[in-house]
Amino acid sequence: MNPYIQRAINYANGVIDGSISACEEKILEAKRFLRDIENPKFYLNEEIINISVNFIEKVVVHYQGESVKAVSLRNEPMKLQEWQIFVVVNLMGFYKTGTIETRFKESLVFIPRKQGKTAFTASLALCKSLIERMSSSKCYIVANSVKQSLEAFGFIRYNVDRWKDKRISIKDNNSEHSITGNFGKDGSFFVQALANDESRLDALNGNFIIMDEAHTMRNSKKYGLMKKTMSAYRNKLLFIISTAGDIPNGFLANRLKYCRKVLEQSIENDELFIFICKANEDKDGMPIDYLSDKTLMMANPSCGVTVTLEELRAEAEMAMNDPQTRMEFFSKTLNVFTNSMNTYFNVDEFIASDEQYNWTIEELAKLPIKWYGGADLSKMHDLTAAALVGEYEHEGKKIDIAVTHAFFPIAAAKEKAEDDGIPLFGWKDDGWLTMSNTKTVLYDDIVKWFINMRQLGFNIRSVGFDRKFGREFVMKMKKNKFRMKDQPQFFWKKSEGFRRIEMKVKNKEFYYAHSEAFEYCVGNVRAIEKTDDMIQYEKADGDGGTQRIDIFDATVFATVQMLEENDNNNSYRVKEFFGMKGD
């Protein structure tokens, strides 16, 4: 057997049997690889694998850096580690059976910092460019800034300069950073470093695109543009490489959820390669046993080569003793998404509470629960939300349950989804959002939702609203026999609802029917502590920002309504017992 394929198999087996420390996702990846080499739909191109590995190890050299023994790496040959051999065999080797078409069209390599990703990525880019030169290969290195993309470009330029090949020209100035190789009848290649400027991305046409540090992307618009630029090629590859970040509902975090489903075989995508190195997390989203050597090596595949175990231990020790550095350590060394410092909630706590229960909407409608409604109607041209909240005693616990729904005008949906990163169409497909077929949200749609919920069996006692924003909505609700309660948006009034939700979540007594739309809004809440345990909250990015909290806001409204009604009922029962009159 080809020695590099054998090394990839050995690596996969080591991951599975535990001799190589690996996270849950990587174990699934290893099992997928072993299945794939037996799958008749694919074959491994040994010639391309040999060319790729030998090119990287015998032609490419480092241009900066030091080894863990403080020896300069400049001009030293690239020496691929076992995990890198595994990636090369997969990305470069798999072809569709009976064709010369590559299998993988997209890859996600998710690794922490200090793992040698720049040199490895640049080596792959140069190798791919030369292999595909007969198709006039075009490679674009895209990052948040030109300075960042120049890291990989500088590596490629240094190596190309060493060849002294007159057929290769280099432009590296303030206006352009590119390399062009023109070999006549033997093809050509082009490499360029860019910032991820949408106006420039739209005009590209390439077969190999590197998307670096994707964790900063709030939405999938740029991802979509990059996919579009590759439509002219069959043997193409969108190479996404990144560490974790602090946008837990952004593009990369959502892409990782999708990858997990592919690895678990609940979604089939044969064209997506996945390589994930991170710490395992508990149900609250916290790294498990982050001080252990096993966890440190699990997240850092280049441990012992680009970073020492002693360095990682020191970082872990500092994180344990210094809360200021802990989040940075979690995201950049253990590769686990953290919340932005501007946000109040840890979304993983909500998920952990929600996962304790599994009632369907239809099942909830049949439970003996009194439901209280709330609606956030402040922006009829934007995201609008409605909620029902009720309390249910289950297995000795009093569970707060929130059933929420969002509304959005279809005329602006595509633009908002792309520009602001709100997965509106996914929410619609999952049943969490209604798109109004107008330029603004229709009050009729919101009223219809409450009517439908009542018809399903929800015992809706009252609905809270802010008269300032919803006079027409109130009239329509009253016409349909709903009991409406004026509930102005004073922070001191909403604090009780906010604190109630917070307390229930921490006690794992809060269920929101697995709504990802609700999770999205929770992740955008910024809160300021006031006196007497009061709290004032808003969007994390402020009034002019693109984030949304409307569904959470509607849930707070509904929760306040439930609490007030319970207080009123208790007060009435006390007065009745003592024979007192009055409201």
N, C-alpha and C positions, 0 to 999 in steps of 0.2 A: 504494500500500500504506500501511496505517496506520503513521505515523512511529515509534511506539514498538515495534511489531513489527519494523520495519526495523532499528531500533537493536539489538534483541535478536539479530537475524540477523547484523548486522555484528559484534557482540560475539562470537558463536559462531564466526564465520569467523576473527576475529582470534586467538581462542584456538587454533583448529586450525592456522592457518598460522604461528603462532609470534610474530606481532606483539604479542600480549598474552602475557606470561609466565604460564604455567599448569602445574600439576602434572598427572600422568597421569590422575587422576580427573576433573579439570575438562575435559580434552580429550575424555574419553569422554562427559561430560555435554553438551558442546557438540554432539557428533555425534548424541547421542540427541535433542536438541532439533530439529535440522535434519531428522531422520527423522520426528519426531512431527508437525511442521507439514505434512507430506505424507501423514500417516496418516489414512485415511478414518474411523477410529474416533473421531477427535477434531476439534474446530474451535476456533478462537480467537475469543472473544467481544470484538469490537473496542470495543463500547460500554462494557463493564465495564473493559477495559484503559484506555480514555480517562478514565473516571470515577475509577479508582484512582490513576493517575499525576497527574491534575490536582488531585485532592483532596489528595494528599500534598504536592505542590509548591506549591499555591496557597492551601491552607487551613491546613495544619499548619505550625507554627513550632518552632524550637528554644527550650528554656527554660533552657539552661545551656551552658557550654563556650566554647572559643575555636577559631578557625581556626588553620591552621599559620602564619599571619602575625600571630598573637596578637590578632586582632580578635574582640571578643565576638560570640557567635552568638545570644545571647538575643533573641527575637522575630524572628530572621531566618528566612525561608522555608526549608523543606527543599528541597534540591537533590539529586535522585537521581543517583547515579553510574551508569555504564554497567552494572556488575555488578548493581546494585540494580534497574535497569530490566529486566535479564534475569530476575531473580527474580520481579518483579512480573508480567511478561508470562506467565511460566510458572504461577505460583501462582494468580493472579487470572483469567487469560485462558482457560486450557484447560477446555473443556466436552466432555461426551460427545455425539457426533453425534446429532441429532434430539431432544435433551432440553435442559432447563435445569439439569441436574445437573452440578456441578463434577467435573472429572476427579480432581484430587489430593486425597486425604484425609489425607495425612501428608507432612511435609517434614523434611529434615535439612539445616540450614545450619551448616556446620562451618568456622568462621573464627577467627583469632587475636584477641586483645584489641586495643583501640585502633582498631577498624574502624568505629565508629559503629553497632554492632549494637543498642544499647538504643533509640536514637531510631528506627532503621529498623523494629525489631520492634514498638515501640509504635505507630508510624504505620500499619503493616499491621493491627494489632489494631483500632485505631479505625476504619479504613476498612472492614475486613471486618464489624465490628459494625453499621455503618450500612447497608452493602449488604444484609445479611441481616436487617434489622430487622423485615421483614414476617413472619419466622419466630420472632419474639421471641428475637433473638440473645443468647447468653450466652457471655461470654469470661472465661476464668480465666487469670491469670498466676501460674505456679507455679515456685518456686525453693526452694533449700535452706532459706532463711529468709525471713521476711516482709520484713526489711530489704532483701534482694536483690531480691525481686519488686517492691518499692516504687520501684525505679529506673525501670522501664517505666511503672508506675502513675502516678508523679509526672509523667512526661512527658504522659500522656493527660489527667490532671487539669488541668494547666496550660493545655492547649489547650482543653479543654471550658469551663474558667472564662472564657476570653476571649470565648466565644460569648454569654454572658449570656442563655442560653436557660432560661426558667423551667420548661420541661418536663423539664429535667435536674436531678437532685438528687445530692448528693455526701455520702457518709459517710466520714470519714477521721479515725478516733480509735484508741484503744488496742485496741478490740475488733473493729473492722471497717474495711476499706479498700475501698469500692465506689462505683461510679457507675451510676445508673439513668436511662435516658432513656425517657419514656413519651409517645409521639406519637399516642395514640388509634388511629384507624383506619389510621394510617400506620405502625403497628408499635411496637416497643420494643427497647431493648438494655440489657445489664447487663454491667459489667466489675468484676472483683474480683481483688485481689492476695492470694495465699495462700502459706503454707509447704507443702512437700509432705508434709504429715501424712496418713498413710494413712487414719486414721479420718474425716477430713474429705473426702478425695478420693472415698471410696466413695459419698458421698451427693450428689455433684455431677451436673449434667445440662447439658452445654454443647455448643456447636457449634464453638468456637474456643478451643483450649487452647495456651498457650505454656509449654513446658518449658525452663527456662533452666538453663545450666551442667550438662548431663546427665552430664558426665564424672565427677561425684562419686558417681553411682549404681552400686552394686556388682551389682545384679541388676535384673531386668525387672519386678518386682512393681508398682512405681508406674506404670511405662509401661502395664502391663496394666490397671490401675485407670483410668487416664486414657482409654484406648481404650474401655473399658466405659462411661464417663460420656457418651460421644458417640453412643451407639447410637440415640437418638431422632431424630437428624438425618441427612439425606442430604448436604446441602451443608455438610460439616464439615471441619475441618482441625486436626490435631495438629501444632503447629509446634515442632520441637525445634531449639534453637540452642545452640551450645556451642563452647568451645575444647577442646584436648586436655588430658589430665591425667596422673596417675601410677598409674592402675589399668589396666594393659594387658590384663586379662582381665575387666573390668567390663562393664556394660551398653553403654556408648557404643562401646568398642573392638570389641565383638562386633557391634554394629549397623553400624559402618563396614565390617566384613568382609562383612556381608550386602549393604550398598549397593554395594560393589565388584562383587559377583557380579551384581547387577541391571544395573549399568553395562556389564559385560562380556557381558551378555545370556545368562548361564548360568542366571539366574533371571528369570522374568517377573513384574513388579509395576508395572502401569500407574498405580497410585494413589499411588506414592511419588515425590516430588520430591527430588532430591539436588543439593546445591551444596557442594563441598568445596574449600577453599583451604588448602594445606599445602605444605611442602617435599617433594620426592621423596626417597625413602629407598633406601639400599643394602641388600644382602641381610642385613646385620647390624642393620637397623633404624635406622641412623644417617643424619641429613640429609646429602644430597649437596651438597658445595661450599657450605657454609652462609655463607661469607664473601662470596660473589658477589652483585652487585646483582640478577642474574636470579633467584636463589633467594629473596632478600628480597622482591622484588616478586611472585614467584610465590605466596608464602604470604600476603601482605598486599595484598588487592585495593584498599584505600583509600589506598595509598601516594601521597603528594602532596596528599591532601585532609585526612585525620584524623591522619596521621603522616608525617613527612618521611623521605626516603631517608637523609639524614644521621643522623637519630635511630636508624634501624634499623642503619646501619653501625656506629655507636657501640656499640649493644647487642651486635652480632656480635663486635666487637673485644674487648669486655669478656669475653664468653663464651669466646673463644679463650684469653685470658690468665688467667681466673679460673674454675677448676673448680667453685667454689661456686655460681656463677650460670649455669653452662652448661646444666644440666638445665632450669632455669626458662626460659631463653631458647629451648631446643628445644621445650618444651611450649606456652609462651604466645605466642611470637613466630613460630616456625616451624610451630607446630600439629602437632607430632609427639609421640605418646605416649612417655612415659619410664617406667621402673620407679620404684616408690617407693624412697625413701632407705632404707627398712627391709628391702628385699629384696636378696638377694645376686646372683642371676643376671640377665643380660639375656636375656629369652626370645627375642629376635630372633636371638641367636647360636645358640640351639638350632634355631630354624627354618631358619637359613641352613645349618647342618650337615645337618639332616634332608633338606633339599631337594636335596642332592647325589645322593640315591639314591631308588630307586622300586620296591623289591621288594614284592610282595604277600605276605600271610601264607602263602598256598599256595606261593609261590615260595621263601620263606624255609625252609619245612618240608622242601624238597627239597635244600637246600644242605648240604654236608658240614660241619656245625657241631655242636660239643658245647655243649649248652645247660645253663644253671644257673639254678635257680629261687629266688625269694624271695617271702615273703608278709607283709603287714602286717595283723595280726589284732587289734590292740589295742582296737578299738571295733566290736563286732559289731552295735550299733544304729545305726551311722553308716557313713561311707565306708570300705570295706575294699578292699585291692588285692593283686594277684598279678602277678609279672613273671618273664619268662625273658630271660636275657642270654647272648649268645655272641659270639665273635670270629670274623671272616671276612676272609681276605685277598682284596682286590679291587683290581685295577689298581695293584699295588705298595704299597697301603695296608692296614694292619690295622684293620678297621672293627669297632667295638663296636656290636652291634645289641640293642635292647631291645624286646621284645614284651610289652605290659602289658594288664591288664584290671582293671576296677573292679566292685565289688558294693555294692548298696544295698537296704535293705528297702523294698518298695513302699509300705508303710503310712505311712512318713514322707517319701516322695520329693517329693510336691507341696509340702509345707510347707517342706522344706529348700531346694528349688529356688527358691521365691519369697523366703524370708526371708534365705537365705545367698548367693543368686546363683550357685548351682552348676547349670550346664546339664545336669542329670542325664538328662532325657528326650532331649535332643539326642545325648548320648553313647550312650544306649541305641539310638537310631535308627541311629547310625553304627557300631554294633557294638563299642563300647569299654566297655560296662557291661552287667551282668546285674542285673535287679531281682528280689530274692528275694521270693516271695509270702508273706511273714511279717513280723512286727514286728521281727525281727532278721535279719541276714545268715545264711544257712544255710551251715554248713561244707561240706555236700554240694555246693553250687553251686561253691565254690572247688575242691574236689577234682575235680568233674566237668570244670571248665575245664582243669586239668592233664591229665586223662585224654584229653579231646578234642584237646589240643595234641599229645600223644603219638601219638594215632591218626592225626593229620594227617601225622606224620612227624618231629616234633621229637625229637631224640635227647637226652632229659633225663637228665643224669648225676646230679644231686643237687638237693635243694631246701633252702635255709636257712630257719630259723624260730627264733622266740624261745619256748622252752618255757613261759615264764611266762604267755603269752597263748594258747597253742594246743595243749594236750594232746590234746583231742578231734580236732582237725584232723590232728595227727601220727599218731594211731592209724589214722584213716581213710586217710591217704596211705600209710602202711606196709602196710595191708591191700591196697592197690592196687599194691603192688610198687614204690613210689618210695623212693629212698634219701634219708633225711632227716638233716640236719646241724644240731645245736643251735648257734644263733648269737645270743647275747644282744645287746641293744641298747646296748652300751657305745660312747660317742662315739669313743674312741680306736680301736675296732675298725671303726666305720663310716667313719672319716676316709679310709681308703685307698680305699674304694669311691667316696666323694664326690669325692675328688681325681682319681680315674681318670676319672670322668664329665666333670668340669670340663676336664681336659686334652684328652680326646678331642673334646669340643665345640669348643674353641678351635682345634683342628687340623682341624676339619670331618671328623672320623672317628667320628661318632656318629649312628646312625639309629634312630628310634623309630616307624617306619611311619606317620608323619603323624598321630599320635594327639593330638587337641586336648585330651583329658583329661589326658594326660601334661604338655602345655604349661601347662595351668591350674595343676597342682600345682607345677611348676618355678617359676612366677611368684609363688608364695607362700612361698618358702623364705627364711628369715633365718639367717645363719650368723655365728658368732663365731670369730675366729682364735685358736688356742691356741699353745702353744710347740711347737717341732719340727714345724711345718707341720700340726699337728693342727687339726681344725675341728669345732665342735659346732653343729648346726643344729636349727631348730625352725620352727614356723609364724611368719610375719611378724607376726601379730596376737596371738601368745601362746596359752597354754593355753585360755583362756576365749573365744578368738576364733572366727570363723565360717569362716575360710579352711582349706583342706585341702592336705596335702602327701603323703598316703598312697601315691599311685602312685609318686611319686619315691622315697619311703622303701623301698617294695618293690623298686624298681630298684637302690637302693644295696645292699640285702640280697643280691640276686642277683649283683651285681657283686663284692661281697666273697667270695661263695661261689665264683665263677669264679676270682678271684685266688688264693684259698686252695687250691683244687683244682690249679691250675697249679703253685703252689709245691710242693705235696705230690708231684705227678707228677715235677717236676724233681728233687726230693730223692731220690725212689725210683730214678730212672734213674741218678743219680750213684752211689748206694750199690751198685746192681746192677753198674755198670761196674767198681767196685773190689772186688767180691766181698764187700761188707759185708752184715751181717744186721741185722735190725730193721725197724721200721715206717718 
